[in-house]
Amino acid sequence: MKATVNIQELLNSGKGVYFIGIGGIGMSAIARYFRSLGVEVSGYDKTPTPLTAELESEGIAIHYNEDVAAIPKDVNLVVYTPAVPKDQAELVYYQTQGYNVVKRSDVLGAISEDTFNICIGGTHGKTTITTMTAHILRHSGYGCNAFLGGIAVNYGTNFWSSNNKVSVIEADEYDRSFLKLSPNVAVITAMDADHLDIYGDEQTMQDAFVAFGSQVKEGGLLIGKFGLKRLRETGVERRWTYSLQNDAADVFAANVQIEEGGYRFDIHLKDGILSGCSLRIGGMHNVENAVAAAAVAAELKIDNDKIKAALADFKGVKRRFEYIIPPKKLSGTTSVQPVLVDDYAHHPEELRALLSSVRTLFPQRVVTVVFQPHLYSRTRDLAKGFAEVLSIADRVILLPIYPARELPIEGVSSEMIAGLIDGKDKSVLSKQDFLAWMQTHATQLDKEFGEVIVMAGAGDIDVLVEPVKEIILKTN
């Protein structure tokens, strides 16, 4: 029997939904969607996290031991993420016992069948643009259902619902998941080589993005980053390009000024100018992200003043250029407080945007980057790129590779990246050794010009952020 997803049938059945890998950012958004409809939701994940704790506080039962005896048997639907191993005991049980077992992407496809869909994809930038877009629609009163790949700081969640039948969806390229979506408006931010464990090579990965763009419905709109040459292969009739400041694009920013760790700028739209926009988060790439989000809002005919008000109120996405310790002067002195930034960057181009923005915002400060590589395969494929962009910082500390779903690959380690970084203060430290180093280093931070410590990676480096914050604030 072929697995299917029928949302109405599920609601009528009175039975529950079980999630294998419920703690994933995309999985948890769908779990919250079903919970919002009154469906009984439960799930498994291998480790407790702050996100799973939040899900449990919302009434979702979660267990953390792979145990067939502990799973519910009276469920209508079982959802799993492709990051879960194929031999995971609970997954195998449900598949062999005739349950309706589907991937996360199948559920998103079914949920969005009857809504106007804004789908945002790309190898980087998609989470922030998706969150900005959904925030503009919510803040302006337009309304939307939001399925985000990060936690919106404004609302403390990665999902919300609305009576307006519009869905804003982060379109994930991993495992070709985004090909299950049918956009009315699609955004493609980048097609840089990534997930080569899935695609094999960059050309094949770009082919998938072309296929995603081609799925824009008749009369719909494709908005792509200026310079993505393959957008024309989609055959979509209505196409716009966006850029940070290149006026050859259809939509772009101008008159960008740094303002208190954020930016003030104008956005040139197809049919006018949004002047005096402000964004109170760091990163020039976030100005470009705002351009793309504003372009979507303009396509929906949202009032210009409402778009500007929403951008000014946007507080960012957890772990996307998130100020853990913001820039400020220490009270009663001429000294400056160290700045601590946390970011999910795990691809060389994401790191380039992150570290280049830090350099622009804080040109006089020493920049230390603490980076945890994510996946052995990505480290092997992109080691030279990582070494090049990490060299933007003054000091580089590498943590051991976070394996996620992978087994070790012989000869691939963080030392592989370190060996390619020339002439820098660089080291590879365990998490424990890094915290010990931080205890000493915090007493030596430059008080006159200051230091920026950037913690980056998609693994579990985030568990170190609060300890580092406490060390810095206690010492300074």
N, C-alpha and C positions, 0 to 999 in steps of 0.2 A: 504494500500500500504506500502510495506516494505521500510524503508529509505535506500538509497544507496549513495555512493560517486563515481562519475565518473568525474575525473579531466578534461579530454578532452572535455566531454560534457558540463561541466561548462564553460570552456574557449570559446567553440563555441557558447554558449547561449548569451553571451554578458551581462548576468545578474550578480548581485553582490552576496556577501556572508555576512551574518550577524552573529556576535559573541555575545553570551550572557555570560558575564563574561570575556570580552576581555582583561581585565587588568591582568589576571592570567599569570604567567610566561610561561606556556606551551601554552596557548591560543594565547598569543601575538606573539609567534614564528610562529605559523601557519598563523595568520593574516598577518604577514610580508611576509610569503611565497607567499600567494595569491596576496598581493600588488606588490611583485616583478615580478609577471606574468602579471601585468596590470589589474587585476580584481578590481572592485569597492568593497571596504571593509568598513564596518561600524560595530558599536557594542554598547553594554551597559555594564556598570559596576556600582557598587553601590557607589564607591568613587573615586575621582580623585587621581592619584598618579604620581610620576615622570615618571613612565613607560607609563601611559596613555597619559601624556603630550608629551612624545616622539612620541608615535603612532600618535597623532593628528598632530604633526609637520611634520610627514611623509605623511600626506594627508588622514588619516583615521578619519572619523567622529564618535565621541563617545558622548553619552549622559548619564547622571547619575541619572535620575529619571525613575523609573519603569513605563513606559507609553506606552500603546498600540498605542495611537494616534501618537506617535513620531517615530514609527519604520517603516522601509521601507517595502513596500508590494511587490515590484518587485524584489525579490531575488530568486536565483536558489537553494541556500543552506543555512541552519541555523545550526550553530555549538554551542553546549553548553558544559559546564564543569559539571561533576557530583557534584561539590561543590555548584551548583545553586539549590535552593529549588525546589521541584517538582511543587509547586503551584505558582511559579514565573509567573506573569501575561503575560509577553511577550512570555515566553516559552509555556504556555498553549495556547495562541492565535495561535501561529504558528503550534502547534501540532494538534489543533482542526480544523484548516482551510486547512489542506491537504498539508502543505509545507513539503519539504524534510528536516527533522530535525534529526541531528546525533550528537553523542558524539565526543569529540575531538579525542579520540582514534581511531574511525572509519576513521577519516580524515587522521591521521598519517599512518594508515594501508594502505589506498589507495595511498597516496603520495609515499610510499616506495615500492609499488608493483613491480615497474620496475627498482629499483636501487639495488646496492650491499649494504647491510645494516650492519652497526656496531651498535649494540644495547646494551646499558650499563644500568644494573639494580642493585638494592640492597637497603637495608633499610638505608644505609648511604654511602657517598663517590661517589655516581653515578654522581652528578652534576660536581664535579671537574674532575673526570676521563673522562667524556664525553667532557668537555671543553678542557682539555689537549689534548685528542686524536684529536678532530677537529682542534685545534690549530696546532698540529704537521703536520697534513695533509695540512692545509692551508699554514703554514710557509714554508714547504718543497717544495711547488709547486705541490704536489700530487693532491690536490683539493677535496672538498666535499661539500655537503649540510649539514648544521648543524642545529639541533633542540635541543636547550639547555634548561636546567631547571634553569639557572642563567645567569647573564650578564657577558660575558667575558670582563675583564678589558682591554685586548689588543685592542679590537675592539668596545667596548661600545654597544654590542648588544647580543641577544640570538638566532639570526638566520643569516645565510648567505648562498648564493647559489654558485653553480659552474657548469661548463659544464661537469665535470666528474660525471658520474652517480653513485655516492657513497653517501650514507646518514649516518651521525653519529647522532644517536637518543638517547636521555635520555629516558629510558624505565621505566615508572611510574607504580609502583605496586598498587597504590590506585585504588580502584574499578576494579581491575584486568585489567587495561587498557593495560598493556604490552602484554597481550595474543593476541592482534590484530596484533602484529608485527611478521615478518619472518626474523630472523637474519641470515646473513652469518657468522658473528662473534658476539658472545655474551659475555658479562662480567657480572659476578654476584659477588658483593662485600660483601654482608652480608645478612643474613636472620633473624635478630633479631626481636623479637616480636614488632609489630607496626600495626597501622590501625586495631586494634582488633574490632573496631566498624563495620568494613566491614567483617573481616574474622572470628571473634568469638574466635579463639584461635591460638596459635603459630603454631601448627601442620598444620592447614588448610592454614595458610599464607605460610608456607614452601612448601606445596603442589603446590601452585600457582607458586612459583619460580622454582620448578622442572618442571612444565608444560611449563614455559617460556623457560628454558634451553633446553627442549625437542624439541622446535620449530626451533632449529638451522638446517639450510638446509643441505642436504646430502653433505658430503665433507667439511663442515664448521668447525669452531673451537669454543669451549666453554672454556673461561678463568675464573677460579673461585678462590676466596680467599682460600688460604691454610687452611685446617681444616674444610671446609664445607663438611661434610660427605655425604650429600644427593646429591651431584653433580653426583655421579655415577648412581643414579636412572634415570638420564635424558636419558641414553642410547646413548648419543653422543659419537661417536667413537674417535674423536680427542678432548682431554681435556688437558689443561695446568692448573697448579696452580701458584699463585703468592703470595709473602710474602714480608714483610718489610726486614727482615734479616735472615729468616730461610732457610738455604741452602738445606733443604729437599724439598723445592718447586722447580718447574721447572724454575721460574724466580724470582729473588730476588735482593736486594741491599746489598752492602758490603762497608766497609771502610767509613761509614757515619761520616762526620765531620760538626760541626756547624760553620757557616761562615756568619757573619754580619746579623744576623736575618734570615738566610737561611741555605742551606746545600750544601756540596760537597760530591759526592758518586760515586760508580761504580754500574752498573746494569749488573748482570749475566743473559744473555739471553739463549735460547735453543742452539744457534749456535755461541756463542761468548760473549765477554764482552764489554760493553759500559763504558770505563773508563773515569774518570774526568768529570762526569755530574755535573751540578750545577743547583740549584733551588733557586730563590730569593724570596720565600715566606715562611712564618713560618708554623710550624706544621710537626712533624715527620710523621704523617699520610699522609701528602702530598708527602713525599718521596715514600711511598708505592703506592699512587695513580699514581705517575710518573712511577713506575715499571709496573703497569698494562697498562698504556697508551703506554709505550715503547714496551711492548709485542705485542700490537695490531699493532703498526707501523712496528715492525719486521716481523710480519705475512704478511704485505703488501709489504715487501721487500724495505721499505724506507731506504735510505743510513744512516749508523750509525752517520756520522758527521752531517747530516741534523736533525736527531732526537735530538742529543746533542744541536745543535744550537737552535732548537725550545724550548727545555726545559729551556735553559738559558734565553730565551727571554720571557718566560711565566710569565705574571704579575698577574695571579690568576683570581678568580671569585669574583664578588661583594658579600660581606657578607659571604665569606668563608675564615676564618683567614685573614681578610683584615685589614692591618695596616692603621688606620685612622690617628694616630700620631705614626710614626715609631720610633724605638729606636735610640737615638743619644745623644751625650754630648752637654750641653748648652755652647754656644760659650764663650770662655775666662774664663771658670770656670772648676772646677772638678765635678760639679753637673751633673746629668743626667736628661733628659727630661722624664716626664711620658709617658708611652706607652698606646695607646688606640686601642683596637682590636674589630672589629665588626664581628659577625659570626651568621649564620643561624641555628646553632645547636638547635635541639628541641627534641632530643631523648637522653636518658641517655648515650648510647655508643658514640654518637657524642660529647656530652659534656665531656665525659671521654677523648677522643682523643684530644679535644681542650685544656682542662685545664692541662692535662699531658704534652702536648707540650709546653704550656706557662711556666710550672714549669721547664722543661728541658732547654728552651731557656733563661730563666731569673731566675736562681736559688736563687739569693739573694734578689729579689724584693718581696714586698708585692703584693699579687694578690687579687683583688676585682672582683667578678663576679656579674653582674646585669642580672638576668634571668627572661624572661617572658614566663611562661608555655603556651603551645599551645594546645587547646582543653580540655574540661572537662574530656572526656573519657580517653584521654591519661594520664592526670594527675592522675585520679583515678587508672588506671591500672598499672602505672609505678612510683608512688610516692616514694616508697622506693629506687628505682634505682636512681631517681633524687636526693634524699637527700644524698645518698652515694657519688655520683660523685661531687656534688656541694661542699662537704666537702673538696675536694682537695684544694679549695681556702681558703684564710685567712679570707675573709669577704664575706658574701652572702647577696645580696639584691634581693628580689623577687617582681616582679610587679604582679598585678592581672592577672588572666588567660585570654588569648585572646580566645574568643569563636569560632571565624570563623563561621562555618556552624552549630554550636551546640547551644542548649538551656542549661541553667544551670542545674547541677545535684546536688541535695540536699547533703550537707555535703562535697562537693568537692570545694576546694579553694586553693590558694597559701599557706595559713596558714597550710594546710594539709602537704605540703612538709616541711615548716619551722619547724613544730613540730617534724619531724623525723630527723632533723639535730642536732647533739649533740655538745655542748661545743664550739659553734662558735659565732662570731660577726654576727648576722643575723637579718634581719628585712623584713617586707612586707610593701611596700610603693606604693602609687599611683604614676602615672607618674609625676604629679605636685609636689608632696612631694619629689620624688627622685631628681628632678632638684633643688629644694630648698636645699636639703641635699648636692648636688654636689657643689653648690655655696660656702657653708661653707667648705666642705671637700677639695676643690681644693686649699685652702690656707694652708692646713696642710700636703700636700703630702711630702713624704720623698725625699729630694733632693740628699742625699748621695748614697743610693742604688736604689732609685726609686720605682715606683709603676706601676703595670700593671692593667688597668681597662678593663675588658672583658664584652662586651655587647652581649647577646646571646638570640636567640629566632626567631620563624618563623612568629610572629604576626606583630604588628606595632611598635615594639621597635625601629625599624630603624629610625623612625621620631625623636627620641631623640638623635641620634648619632651626628648630626651637632651641636645642642645646647650644648652637653657635650664637644665636641671638642672646641667650642668657649670659654666655661667657663674655661677649662684647659689652653688654650693658652693665654687667657687674664690674668690669674693669675700667670702663670709660664714663 
